[in-house]
Amino acid sequence: MKRFSIKQIAAIAIMPMVFFACRETHELPHVPSGVQAYTLLGDTLRTPQINPEVYDEYNANLLQAIMDYRIDPEDPDVIIWLGRRTAYLGEYREAVRIFTEGIFKHSDDPRMYRHRGHRYLTLRMFDMAIQDFENAESQMRNMQDQIEPDGLPNPEGIPTSTLKSNVWYHKGLALYLKGDFESALQEYEKALALDLTEDMRIATTYWYYMALKRLGRDLEAGQLLTDITPEIELIENDVYLDLLLVFKGVFDANRLMESSADALQNATLGYGIGNWHYINGREDRAIEIWQEIYDGGNWPAFGFIAAEAELARQLKRG
């Protein structure tokens, strides 16, 4: 299977999009070649290396997405999948440009804003992400919710989220990362009012709980954990459940940290454990854990971005 560099991708599919991207006001800041963004602390974020075990699969999927685009560059589903497949190979800036074309061609499709907002999150452009999620929310207001197909299917092959739940979940996350916990709560409440899968309910409850704790609303946070038990069956969000059980006092935080080997889940788990220390008055230990995540380099993970945001806030406080 031929492997494509991002330059080859551009030659095949992305170049027709430049005209549309240039007309958008959502321009990406200039960065050196091979750089995707900068951290909130000013460090360079280079295009991540993809695990060799999955690279060929991701590459084959992208090749198919490119072929589909060449056949029908107007199809909104084709544009979305091209953007998603490009992002899975770590080319987040190119993904933003693809979704920007999608917005130009299909300005009434909330999915374009939902996916571009997600990648603005990855690139630490939180205000741009929030604006996109607000546009998506406005457009989907009178729409029925719809299941969102997984780009990286779980072992069961069962999608666990919807368009509306993803818009509110990710908008809540963007606000949380900015430290606007009150506004983040409002977005999580919208998501929790939907008919969610258990996986999405647990993931949303996790961030909702932490926003409540950061606002000192401990009673409400505690009540949120009433029906959280180890017996809840999930497909892919076990780490969020484990963290909620740590907050509830059912699981031991140290043993949980020792049991996880997956890099993405370590970032997710590490941020949550750090936050558990922080809200219980062990600020030095929390900062130590967040710094370990930051030094680990798995920068696209939400847990990494959250730890990074915490370190940036600590730096501003002096």
Phi and psi restraints in degrees (value plus and minus 20) as a CYANA .aco file:
   2 LYS   PHI     -88.2   -48.2
   2 LYS   PSI     118.7   158.7
   3 ARG   PHI    -121.3   -81.3
   3 ARG   PSI     113.9   153.9
   4 PHE   PHI    -124.3   -84.3
   4 PHE   PSI     112.1   152.1
   5 SER   PHI    -102.0   -62.0
   5 SER   PSI     146.3   186.3
   6 ILE   PHI     -85.4   -45.4
   6 ILE   PSI     -48.1    -8.1
   7 LYS   PHI     -86.1   -46.1
   7 LYS   PSI     -59.3   -19.3
   8 GLN   PHI     -87.7   -47.7
   8 GLN   PSI     -57.6   -17.6
   9 ILE   PHI     -79.9   -39.9
   9 ILE   PSI     -65.4   -25.4
  10 ALA   PHI     -80.4   -40.4
  10 ALA   PSI     -62.6   -22.6
  11 ALA   PHI     -83.5   -43.5
  11 ALA   PSI     -55.1   -15.1
  12 ILE   PHI    -102.8   -62.8
  12 ILE   PSI     -62.8   -22.8
  13 ALA   PHI    -151.4  -111.4
  13 ALA   PSI     -52.4   -12.4
  14 ILE   PHI    -102.5   -62.5
  14 ILE   PSI     -51.8   -11.8
  15 MET   PHI     -75.4   -35.4
  15 MET   PSI     -58.2   -18.2
  16 PRO   PHI     -82.2   -42.2
  16 PRO   PSI     -33.6     6.4
  17 MET   PHI    -109.4   -69.4
  17 MET   PSI     -33.8     6.2
  18 VAL   PHI     -78.7   -38.7
  18 VAL   PSI     -61.3   -21.3
  19 PHE   PHI     -76.4   -36.4
  19 PHE   PSI     -65.1   -25.1
  20 PHE   PHI     -88.7   -48.7
  20 PHE   PSI     -62.1   -22.1
  21 ALA   PHI     -83.3   -43.3
  21 ALA   PSI     -58.2   -18.2
  22 CYS   PHI     -87.2   -47.2
  22 CYS   PSI     -45.7    -5.7
  23 ARG   PHI    -101.4   -61.4
  23 ARG   PSI     -33.1     6.9
  24 GLU   PHI    -100.3   -60.3
  24 GLU   PSI     128.9   168.9
  25 THR   PHI    -103.3   -63.3
  25 THR   PSI     -33.0     7.0
  26 HIS   PHI    -102.7   -62.7
  26 HIS   PSI      47.1    87.1
  27 GLU   PHI    -102.4   -62.4
  27 GLU   PSI     124.0   164.0
  28 LEU   PHI    -103.8   -63.8
  28 LEU   PSI     122.1   162.1
  29 PRO   PHI     -85.9   -45.9
  29 PRO   PSI     129.1   169.1
  30 HIS   PHI     -87.5   -47.5
  30 HIS   PSI     118.3   158.3
  31 VAL   PHI    -158.9  -118.9
  31 VAL   PSI     137.6   177.6
  32 PRO   PHI     -83.7   -43.7
  32 PRO   PSI     142.0   182.0
  33 SER   PHI     -78.2   -38.2
  33 SER   PSI     115.4   155.4
  34 GLY   PHI      65.8   105.8
  34 GLY   PSI     -23.4    16.6
  35 VAL   PHI    -124.5   -84.5
  35 VAL   PSI     116.2   156.2
  36 GLN   PHI    -115.3   -75.3
  36 GLN   PSI     -59.5   -19.5
  37 ALA   PHI    -188.3  -148.3
  37 ALA   PSI    -193.5  -153.5
  38 TYR   PHI    -144.0  -104.0
  38 TYR   PSI     127.5   167.5
  39 THR   PHI     -90.5   -50.5
  39 THR   PSI     149.7   189.7
  40 LEU   PHI     -87.6   -47.6
  40 LEU   PSI     -31.5     8.5
  41 LEU   PHI    -120.5   -80.5
  41 LEU   PSI     -19.1    20.9
  42 GLY   PHI      74.5   114.5
  42 GLY   PSI     -15.7    24.3
  43 ASP   PHI    -104.2   -64.2
  43 ASP   PSI     132.2   172.2
  44 THR   PHI     -96.3   -56.3
  44 THR   PSI     116.9   156.9
  45 LEU   PHI    -134.1   -94.1
  45 LEU   PSI      86.9   126.9
  46 ARG   PHI    -109.4   -69.4
  46 ARG   PSI     138.4   178.4
  47 THR   PHI     -73.0   -33.0
  47 THR   PSI     102.6   142.6
  48 PRO   PHI     -89.0   -49.0
  48 PRO   PSI     130.8   170.8
  49 GLN   PHI     -99.1   -59.1
  49 GLN   PSI     111.9   151.9
  50 ILE   PHI    -107.8   -67.8
  50 ILE   PSI     118.8   158.8
  51 ASN   PHI     -73.2   -33.2
  51 ASN   PSI     104.9   144.9
  52 PRO   PHI     -76.6   -36.6
  52 PRO   PSI     -46.7    -6.7
  53 GLU   PHI     -87.3   -47.3
  53 GLU   PSI     -44.4    -4.4
  54 VAL   PHI    -136.4   -96.4
  54 VAL   PSI     -25.2    14.8
  55 TYR   PHI     -79.3   -39.3
  55 TYR   PSI     -66.7   -26.7
  56 ASP   PHI     -80.9   -40.9
  56 ASP   PSI     -59.2   -19.2
  57 GLU   PHI     -85.4   -45.4
  57 GLU   PSI     -66.1   -26.1
  58 TYR   PHI     -82.6   -42.6
  58 TYR   PSI     -60.6   -20.6
  59 ASN   PHI     -85.1   -45.1
  59 ASN   PSI     -62.2   -22.2
  60 ALA   PHI     -84.3   -44.3
  60 ALA   PSI     -59.9   -19.9
  61 ASN   PHI     -84.4   -44.4
  61 ASN   PSI     -59.6   -19.6
  62 LEU   PHI     -86.9   -46.9
  62 LEU   PSI     -61.1   -21.1
  63 LEU   PHI     -78.3   -38.3
  63 LEU   PSI     -62.8   -22.8
  64 GLN   PHI     -84.4   -44.4
  64 GLN   PSI     -60.4   -20.4
  65 ALA   PHI     -83.2   -43.2
  65 ALA   PSI     -58.6   -18.6
  66 ILE   PHI     -84.1   -44.1
  66 ILE   PSI     -64.8   -24.8
  67 MET   PHI     -82.1   -42.1
  67 MET   PSI     -61.9   -21.9
  68 ASP   PHI     -83.0   -43.0
  68 ASP   PSI     -59.4   -19.4
  69 TYR   PHI     -85.9   -45.9
  69 TYR   PSI     -60.2   -20.2
  70 ARG   PHI     -84.2   -44.2
  70 ARG   PSI     -51.0   -11.0
  71 ILE   PHI     -94.9   -54.9
  71 ILE   PSI     -63.4   -23.4
  72 ASP   PHI    -165.4  -125.4
  72 ASP   PSI      64.5   104.5
  73 PRO   PHI     -93.7   -53.7
  73 PRO   PSI     -22.5    17.5
  74 GLU   PHI    -116.1   -76.1
  74 GLU   PSI     -35.0     5.0
  75 ASP   PHI     -89.3   -49.3
  75 ASP   PSI     101.6   141.6
  76 PRO   PHI     -82.7   -42.7
  76 PRO   PSI     -56.9   -16.9
  77 ASP   PHI     -85.1   -45.1
  77 ASP   PSI     -57.9   -17.9
  78 VAL   PHI     -83.8   -43.8
  78 VAL   PSI     -64.3   -24.3
  79 ILE   PHI     -83.0   -43.0
  79 ILE   PSI     -64.1   -24.1
  80 ILE   PHI     -80.9   -40.9
  80 ILE   PSI     -65.2   -25.2
  81 TRP   PHI     -89.0   -49.0
  81 TRP   PSI     -53.8   -13.8
  82 LEU   PHI     -82.7   -42.7
  82 LEU   PSI     -63.4   -23.4
  83 GLY   PHI     -84.3   -44.3
  83 GLY   PSI     -63.9   -23.9
  84 ARG   PHI     -85.5   -45.5
  84 ARG   PSI     -64.9   -24.9
  85 ARG   PHI     -85.3   -45.3
  85 ARG   PSI     -54.3   -14.3
  86 THR   PHI     -85.6   -45.6
  86 THR   PSI     -61.8   -21.8
  87 ALA   PHI     -85.5   -45.5
  87 ALA   PSI     -55.4   -15.4
  88 TYR   PHI     -83.9   -43.9
  88 TYR   PSI     -40.7    -0.7
  89 LEU   PHI    -114.5   -74.5
  89 LEU   PSI      -6.6    33.4
  90 GLY   PHI      65.8   105.8
  90 GLY   PSI     -14.6    25.4
  91 GLU   PHI    -116.6   -76.6
  91 GLU   PSI      53.0    93.0
  92 TYR   PHI     -90.8   -50.8
  92 TYR   PSI     -54.5   -14.5
  93 ARG   PHI     -86.4   -46.4
  93 ARG   PSI     -62.0   -22.0
  94 GLU   PHI     -84.7   -44.7
  94 GLU   PSI     -56.9   -16.9
  95 ALA   PHI     -81.3   -41.3
  95 ALA   PSI     -62.6   -22.6
  96 VAL   PHI     -79.2   -39.2
  96 VAL   PSI     -62.7   -22.7
  97 ARG   PHI     -84.9   -44.9
  97 ARG   PSI     -56.8   -16.8
  98 ILE   PHI     -85.6   -45.6
  98 ILE   PSI     -65.8   -25.8
  99 PHE   PHI     -87.2   -47.2
  99 PHE   PSI     -48.6    -8.6
 100 THR   PHI     -84.3   -44.3
 100 THR   PSI     -60.7   -20.7
 101 GLU   PHI     -81.3   -41.3
 101 GLU   PSI     -62.4   -22.4
 102 GLY   PHI     -79.2   -39.2
 102 GLY   PSI     -58.7   -18.7
 103 ILE   PHI     -87.4   -47.4
 103 ILE   PSI     -59.6   -19.6
 104 PHE   PHI     -83.2   -43.2
 104 PHE   PSI     -60.9   -20.9
 105 LYS   PHI    -102.2   -62.2
 105 LYS   PSI     -50.7   -10.7
 106 HIS   PHI    -156.2  -116.2
 106 HIS   PSI      48.7    88.7
 107 SER   PHI     -89.0   -49.0
 107 SER   PSI     -31.1     8.9
 108 ASP   PHI    -122.6   -82.6
 108 ASP   PSI      -9.2    30.8
 109 ASP   PHI    -120.0   -80.0
 109 ASP   PSI      87.6   127.6
 110 PRO   PHI     -84.1   -44.1
 110 PRO   PSI     -39.6     0.4
 111 ARG   PHI     -84.1   -44.1
 111 ARG   PSI     -52.5   -12.5
 112 MET   PHI     -83.3   -43.3
 112 MET   PSI     -65.1   -25.1
 113 TYR   PHI     -88.6   -48.6
 113 TYR   PSI     -58.9   -18.9
 114 ARG   PHI     -78.6   -38.6
 114 ARG   PSI     -66.6   -26.6
 115 HIS   PHI     -96.1   -56.1
 115 HIS   PSI     -56.2   -16.2
 116 ARG   PHI     -86.9   -46.9
 116 ARG   PSI     -59.4   -19.4
 117 GLY   PHI     -79.1   -39.1
 117 GLY   PSI     -59.9   -19.9
 118 HIS   PHI     -78.5   -38.5
 118 HIS   PSI     -63.8   -23.8
 119 ARG   PHI     -98.0   -58.0
 119 ARG   PSI     -45.5    -5.5
 120 TYR   PHI     -83.8   -43.8
 120 TYR   PSI     -56.6   -16.6
 121 LEU   PHI     -77.9   -37.9
 121 LEU   PSI     -68.8   -28.8
 122 THR   PHI     -77.2   -37.2
 122 THR   PSI     -56.9   -16.9
 123 LEU   PHI    -107.2   -67.2
 123 LEU   PSI     -11.8    28.2
 124 ARG   PHI      48.6    88.6
 124 ARG   PSI       5.1    45.1
 125 MET   PHI    -123.2   -83.2
 125 MET   PSI      51.7    91.7
 126 PHE   PHI     -85.0   -45.0
 126 PHE   PSI     -61.4   -21.4
 127 ASP   PHI     -85.1   -45.1
 127 ASP   PSI     -59.2   -19.2
 128 MET   PHI     -84.8   -44.8
 128 MET   PSI     -59.4   -19.4
 129 ALA   PHI     -82.2   -42.2
 129 ALA   PSI     -67.2   -27.2
 130 ILE   PHI     -79.9   -39.9
 130 ILE   PSI     -62.0   -22.0
 131 GLN   PHI     -81.1   -41.1
 131 GLN   PSI     -62.2   -22.2
 132 ASP   PHI     -85.0   -45.0
 132 ASP   PSI     -61.9   -21.9
 133 PHE   PHI     -85.7   -45.7
 133 PHE   PSI     -54.7   -14.7
 134 GLU   PHI     -86.1   -46.1
 134 GLU   PSI     -58.7   -18.7
 135 ASN   PHI     -85.2   -45.2
 135 ASN   PSI     -61.8   -21.8
 136 ALA   PHI     -82.3   -42.3
 136 ALA   PSI     -63.1   -23.1
 137 GLU   PHI     -81.8   -41.8
 137 GLU   PSI     -61.8   -21.8
 138 SER   PHI     -82.5   -42.5
 138 SER   PSI     -61.2   -21.2
 139 GLN   PHI     -95.6   -55.6
 139 GLN   PSI     -47.8    -7.8
 140 MET   PHI    -116.4   -76.4
 140 MET   PSI     -13.7    26.3
 141 ARG   PHI     -76.1   -36.1
 141 ARG   PSI     -62.4   -22.4
 142 ASN   PHI    -122.6   -82.6
 142 ASN   PSI      -4.8    35.2
 143 MET   PHI    -117.4   -77.4
 143 MET   PSI     130.5   170.5
 144 GLN   PHI     -93.0   -53.0
 144 GLN   PSI     127.5   167.5
 145 ASP   PHI     -85.4   -45.4
 145 ASP   PSI     135.4   175.4
 146 GLN   PHI    -159.6  -119.6
 146 GLN   PSI     122.3   162.3
 147 ILE   PHI     -83.6   -43.6
 147 ILE   PSI     117.0   157.0
 148 GLU   PHI    -121.0   -81.0
 148 GLU   PSI      99.9   139.9
 149 PRO   PHI     -84.7   -44.7
 149 PRO   PSI     123.4   163.4
 150 ASP   PHI    -101.4   -61.4
 150 ASP   PSI     112.5   152.5
 151 GLY   PHI     -98.3   -58.3
 151 GLY   PSI     -50.0   -10.0
 152 LEU   PHI    -141.3  -101.3
 152 LEU   PSI      63.4   103.4
 153 PRO   PHI     -78.9   -38.9
 153 PRO   PSI     124.4   164.4
 154 ASN   PHI     -94.3   -54.3
 154 ASN   PSI     149.7   189.7
 155 PRO   PHI     -76.8   -36.8
 155 PRO   PSI     -48.1    -8.1
 156 GLU   PHI    -104.1   -64.1
 156 GLU   PSI     -33.6     6.4
 157 GLY   PHI      47.7    87.7
 157 GLY   PSI       6.4    46.4
 158 ILE   PHI    -133.1   -93.1
 158 ILE   PSI      96.6   136.6
 159 PRO   PHI     -80.8   -40.8
 159 PRO   PSI     122.6   162.6
 160 THR   PHI    -136.0   -96.0
 160 THR   PSI     -16.8    23.2
 161 SER   PHI    -160.8  -120.8
 161 SER   PSI     150.4   190.4
 162 THR   PHI    -147.2  -107.2
 162 THR   PSI     150.7   190.7
 163 LEU   PHI     -80.1   -40.1
 163 LEU   PSI     -71.8   -31.8
 164 LYS   PHI     -85.2   -45.2
 164 LYS   PSI     -62.6   -22.6
 165 SER   PHI     -84.2   -44.2
 165 SER   PSI     -55.4   -15.4
 166 ASN   PHI     -91.0   -51.0
 166 ASN   PSI     -58.0   -18.0
 167 VAL   PHI     -81.9   -41.9
 167 VAL   PSI     -69.4   -29.4
 168 TRP   PHI     -92.1   -52.1
 168 TRP   PSI     -55.7   -15.7
 169 TYR   PHI     -82.5   -42.5
 169 TYR   PSI     -68.5   -28.5
 170 HIS   PHI     -94.8   -54.8
 170 HIS   PSI     -52.3   -12.3
 171 LYS   PHI     -85.8   -45.8
 171 LYS   PSI     -61.3   -21.3
 172 GLY   PHI     -79.2   -39.2
 172 GLY   PSI     -60.7   -20.7
 173 LEU   PHI     -84.7   -44.7
 173 LEU   PSI     -62.8   -22.8
 174 ALA   PHI     -79.5   -39.5
 174 ALA   PSI     -62.6   -22.6
 175 LEU   PHI     -87.6   -47.6
 175 LEU   PSI     -59.8   -19.8
 176 TYR   PHI     -80.9   -40.9
 176 TYR   PSI     -64.5   -24.5
 177 LEU   PHI     -83.6   -43.6
 177 LEU   PSI     -49.4    -9.4
 178 LYS   PHI    -100.2   -60.2
 178 LYS   PSI     -26.5    13.5
 179 GLY   PHI      65.0   105.0
 179 GLY   PSI      -9.4    30.6
 180 ASP   PHI    -113.4   -73.4
 180 ASP   PSI      54.6    94.6
 181 PHE   PHI     -89.2   -49.2
 181 PHE   PSI     -53.0   -13.0
 182 GLU   PHI     -82.4   -42.4
 182 GLU   PSI     -67.6   -27.6
 183 SER   PHI     -87.8   -47.8
 183 SER   PSI     -54.9   -14.9
 184 ALA   PHI     -80.6   -40.6
 184 ALA   PSI     -60.0   -20.0
 185 LEU   PHI     -76.8   -36.8
 185 LEU   PSI     -61.1   -21.1
 186 GLN   PHI     -81.7   -41.7
 186 GLN   PSI     -57.8   -17.8
 187 GLU   PHI     -91.4   -51.4
 187 GLU   PSI     -61.4   -21.4
 188 TYR   PHI     -85.3   -45.3
 188 TYR   PSI     -54.2   -14.2
 189 GLU   PHI     -85.9   -45.9
 189 GLU   PSI     -57.5   -17.5
 190 LYS   PHI     -82.5   -42.5
 190 LYS   PSI     -63.6   -23.6
 191 ALA   PHI     -85.7   -45.7
 191 ALA   PSI     -63.5   -23.5
 192 LEU   PHI     -88.2   -48.2
 192 LEU   PSI     -37.2     2.8
 193 ALA   PHI     -98.7   -58.7
 193 ALA   PSI     -31.1     8.9
 194 LEU   PHI    -101.4   -61.4
 194 LEU   PSI     148.3   188.3
 195 ASP   PHI    -104.2   -64.2
 195 ASP   PSI      65.2   105.2
 196 LEU   PHI    -109.2   -69.2
 196 LEU   PSI     133.0   173.0
 197 THR   PHI     -89.3   -49.3
 197 THR   PSI     142.2   182.2
 198 GLU   PHI     -80.5   -40.5
 198 GLU   PSI     -57.5   -17.5
 199 ASP   PHI     -81.2   -41.2
 199 ASP   PSI     -66.1   -26.1
 200 MET   PHI     -92.3   -52.3
 200 MET   PSI     -55.4   -15.4
 201 ARG   PHI     -81.8   -41.8
 201 ARG   PSI     -64.6   -24.6
 202 ILE   PHI     -87.5   -47.5
 202 ILE   PSI     -63.0   -23.0
 203 ALA   PHI     -81.5   -41.5
 203 ALA   PSI     -63.7   -23.7
 204 THR   PHI     -88.8   -48.8
 204 THR   PSI     -60.8   -20.8
 205 THR   PHI     -80.9   -40.9
 205 THR   PSI     -57.4   -17.4
 206 TYR   PHI     -77.3   -37.3
 206 TYR   PSI     -73.1   -33.1
 207 TRP   PHI     -90.4   -50.4
 207 TRP   PSI     -53.6   -13.6
 208 TYR   PHI     -82.7   -42.7
 208 TYR   PSI     -64.3   -24.3
 209 TYR   PHI     -79.3   -39.3
 209 TYR   PSI     -67.1   -27.1
 210 MET   PHI     -87.6   -47.6
 210 MET   PSI     -55.3   -15.3
 211 ALA   PHI     -84.6   -44.6
 211 ALA   PSI     -60.9   -20.9
 212 LEU   PHI     -80.8   -40.8
 212 LEU   PSI     -64.8   -24.8
 213 LYS   PHI     -83.8   -43.8
 213 LYS   PSI     -58.8   -18.8
 214 ARG   PHI     -86.0   -46.0
 214 ARG   PSI     -45.1    -5.1
 215 LEU   PHI    -111.0   -71.0
 215 LEU   PSI     -18.3    21.7
 216 GLY   PHI      56.2    96.2
 216 GLY   PSI      -3.6    36.4
 217 ARG   PHI    -112.5   -72.5
 217 ARG   PSI      44.7    84.7
 218 ASP   PHI     -85.4   -45.4
 218 ASP   PSI     -57.5   -17.5
 219 LEU   PHI     -82.8   -42.8
 219 LEU   PSI     -66.6   -26.6
 220 GLU   PHI     -83.6   -43.6
 220 GLU   PSI     -59.1   -19.1
 221 ALA   PHI     -82.7   -42.7
 221 ALA   PSI     -63.6   -23.6
 222 GLY   PHI     -83.1   -43.1
 222 GLY   PSI     -60.0   -20.0
 223 GLN   PHI     -84.9   -44.9
 223 GLN   PSI     -49.1    -9.1
 224 LEU   PHI     -84.0   -44.0
 224 LEU   PSI     -45.6    -5.6
 225 LEU   PHI    -110.5   -70.5
 225 LEU   PSI     -19.3    20.7
 226 THR   PHI     -74.5   -34.5
 226 THR   PSI     -66.0   -26.0
 227 ASP   PHI    -119.8   -79.8
 227 ASP   PSI      -2.1    37.9
 228 ILE   PHI    -110.4   -70.4
 228 ILE   PSI      94.5   134.5
 229 THR   PHI    -154.4  -114.4
 229 THR   PSI     139.3   179.3
 230 PRO   PHI     -84.9   -44.9
 230 PRO   PSI     -34.8     5.2
 231 GLU   PHI    -100.1   -60.1
 231 GLU   PSI     -29.0    11.0
 232 ILE   PHI     -83.6   -43.6
 232 ILE   PSI     109.4   149.4
 233 GLU   PHI    -117.5   -77.5
 233 GLU   PSI     104.0   144.0
 234 LEU   PHI    -144.2  -104.2
 234 LEU   PSI     143.1   183.1
 235 ILE   PHI    -117.5   -77.5
 235 ILE   PSI     -62.5   -22.5
 236 GLU   PHI    -162.7  -122.7
 236 GLU   PSI     -24.7    15.3
 237 ASN   PHI    -128.9   -88.9
 237 ASN   PSI      18.7    58.7
 238 ASP   PHI     -80.3   -40.3
 238 ASP   PSI     -54.9   -14.9
 239 VAL   PHI     -84.5   -44.5
 239 VAL   PSI     -61.2   -21.2
 240 TYR   PHI     -83.1   -43.1
 240 TYR   PSI     -60.2   -20.2
 241 LEU   PHI     -84.3   -44.3
 241 LEU   PSI     -64.9   -24.9
 242 ASP   PHI     -78.2   -38.2
 242 ASP   PSI     -60.7   -20.7
 243 LEU   PHI     -86.4   -46.4
 243 LEU   PSI     -61.7   -21.7
 244 LEU   PHI     -81.5   -41.5
 244 LEU   PSI     -54.3   -14.3
 245 LEU   PHI     -93.0   -53.0
 245 LEU   PSI     -47.7    -7.7
 246 VAL   PHI     -86.4   -46.4
 246 VAL   PSI     -66.9   -26.9
 247 PHE   PHI     -79.9   -39.9
 247 PHE   PSI     -53.1   -13.1
 248 LYS   PHI     -99.9   -59.9
 248 LYS   PSI     -34.3     5.7
 249 GLY   PHI      70.9   110.9
 249 GLY   PSI      -8.4    31.6
 250 VAL   PHI    -105.6   -65.6
 250 VAL   PSI     -61.2   -21.2
 251 PHE   PHI    -124.9   -84.9
 251 PHE   PSI     130.8   170.8
 252 ASP   PHI    -107.6   -67.6
 252 ASP   PSI     106.6   146.6
 253 ALA   PHI     -83.0   -43.0
 253 ALA   PSI     -63.5   -23.5
 254 ASN   PHI     -85.6   -45.6
 254 ASN   PSI     -62.3   -22.3
 255 ARG   PHI     -86.6   -46.6
 255 ARG   PSI     -55.0   -15.0
 256 LEU   PHI     -85.7   -45.7
 256 LEU   PSI     -61.0   -21.0
 257 MET   PHI     -82.8   -42.8
 257 MET   PSI     -55.7   -15.7
 258 GLU   PHI     -95.7   -55.7
 258 GLU   PSI     -37.0     3.0
 259 SER   PHI    -112.9   -72.9
 259 SER   PSI     -29.1    10.9
 260 SER   PHI    -124.5   -84.5
 260 SER   PSI     112.7   152.7
 261 ALA   PHI    -135.0   -95.0
 261 ALA   PSI     -40.6    -0.6
 262 ASP   PHI     -90.5   -50.5
 262 ASP   PSI     112.8   152.8
 263 ALA   PHI     -83.0   -43.0
 263 ALA   PSI     -66.9   -26.9
 264 LEU   PHI     -82.3   -42.3
 264 LEU   PSI     -64.7   -24.7
 265 GLN   PHI     -89.5   -49.5
 265 GLN   PSI     -49.6    -9.6
 266 ASN   PHI     -83.5   -43.5
 266 ASN   PSI     -59.2   -19.2
 267 ALA   PHI     -85.4   -45.4
 267 ALA   PSI     -64.1   -24.1
 268 THR   PHI     -83.5   -43.5
 268 THR   PSI     -69.5   -29.5
 269 LEU   PHI     -84.8   -44.8
 269 LEU   PSI     -65.7   -25.7
 270 GLY   PHI     -80.7   -40.7
 270 GLY   PSI     -62.7   -22.7
 271 TYR   PHI     -82.7   -42.7
 271 TYR   PSI     -63.8   -23.8
 272 GLY   PHI     -82.8   -42.8
 272 GLY   PSI     -62.0   -22.0
 273 ILE   PHI     -86.8   -46.8
 273 ILE   PSI     -60.1   -20.1
 274 GLY   PHI     -80.0   -40.0
 274 GLY   PSI     -61.1   -21.1
 275 ASN   PHI     -86.9   -46.9
 275 ASN   PSI     -56.4   -16.4
 276 TRP   PHI     -80.1   -40.1
 276 TRP   PSI     -63.8   -23.8
 277 HIS   PHI     -83.9   -43.9
 277 HIS   PSI     -62.1   -22.1
 278 TYR   PHI     -82.5   -42.5
 278 TYR   PSI     -67.9   -27.9
 279 ILE   PHI     -93.5   -53.5
 279 ILE   PSI     -31.1     8.9
 280 ASN   PHI    -124.0   -84.0
 280 ASN   PSI      -1.6    38.4
 281 GLY   PHI      66.2   106.2
 281 GLY   PSI     -13.7    26.3
 282 ARG   PHI    -122.7   -82.7
 282 ARG   PSI      45.6    85.6
 283 GLU   PHI     -82.1   -42.1
 283 GLU   PSI     -60.8   -20.8
 284 ASP   PHI     -82.2   -42.2
 284 ASP   PSI     -61.4   -21.4
 285 ARG   PHI     -87.2   -47.2
 285 ARG   PSI     -58.7   -18.7
 286 ALA   PHI     -80.5   -40.5
 286 ALA   PSI     -68.4   -28.4
 287 ILE   PHI     -83.0   -43.0
 287 ILE   PSI     -57.2   -17.2
 288 GLU   PHI     -81.0   -41.0
 288 GLU   PSI     -64.6   -24.6
 289 ILE   PHI     -87.3   -47.3
 289 ILE   PSI     -64.5   -24.5
 290 TRP   PHI     -82.4   -42.4
 290 TRP   PSI     -55.8   -15.8
 291 GLN   PHI     -87.5   -47.5
 291 GLN   PSI     -57.1   -17.1
 292 GLU   PHI     -82.5   -42.5
 292 GLU   PSI     -60.1   -20.1
 293 ILE   PHI     -83.3   -43.3
 293 ILE   PSI     -65.7   -25.7
 294 TYR   PHI     -81.2   -41.2
 294 TYR   PSI     -60.6   -20.6
 295 ASP   PHI     -91.4   -51.4
 295 ASP   PSI     -40.8    -0.8
 296 GLY   PHI     -90.2   -50.2
 296 GLY   PSI     -44.7    -4.7
 297 GLY   PHI      65.8   105.8
 297 GLY   PSI     -16.2    23.8
 298 ASN   PHI    -104.0   -64.0
 298 ASN   PSI      46.4    86.4
 299 TRP   PHI     -89.6   -49.6
 299 TRP   PSI     -42.8    -2.8
 300 PRO   PHI     -94.6   -54.6
 300 PRO   PSI     -36.4     3.6
 301 ALA   PHI     -88.6   -48.6
 301 ALA   PSI     120.5   160.5
 302 PHE   PHI     -80.0   -40.0
 302 PHE   PSI     -56.7   -16.7
 303 GLY   PHI     -81.6   -41.6
 303 GLY   PSI     -57.9   -17.9
 304 PHE   PHI     -85.1   -45.1
 304 PHE   PSI     -67.5   -27.5
 305 ILE   PHI     -81.7   -41.7
 305 ILE   PSI     -58.7   -18.7
 306 ALA   PHI     -86.1   -46.1
 306 ALA   PSI     -62.9   -22.9
 307 ALA   PHI     -83.3   -43.3
 307 ALA   PSI     -60.8   -20.8
 308 GLU   PHI     -80.7   -40.7
 308 GLU   PSI     -63.2   -23.2
 309 ALA   PHI     -83.5   -43.5
 309 ALA   PSI     -58.7   -18.7
 310 GLU   PHI     -83.6   -43.6
 310 GLU   PSI     -64.2   -24.2
 311 LEU   PHI     -84.4   -44.4
 311 LEU   PSI     -58.3   -18.3
 312 ALA   PHI     -85.5   -45.5
 312 ALA   PSI     -59.3   -19.3
 313 ARG   PHI     -85.1   -45.1
 313 ARG   PSI     -60.3   -20.3
 314 GLN   PHI     -82.8   -42.8
 314 GLN   PSI     -58.4   -18.4
 315 LEU   PHI     -86.0   -46.0
 315 LEU   PSI     -59.1   -19.1
 316 LYS   PHI     -85.8   -45.8
 316 LYS   PSI     -54.0   -14.0
 317 ARG   PHI     -91.2   -51.2
 317 ARG   PSI     -37.1     2.9
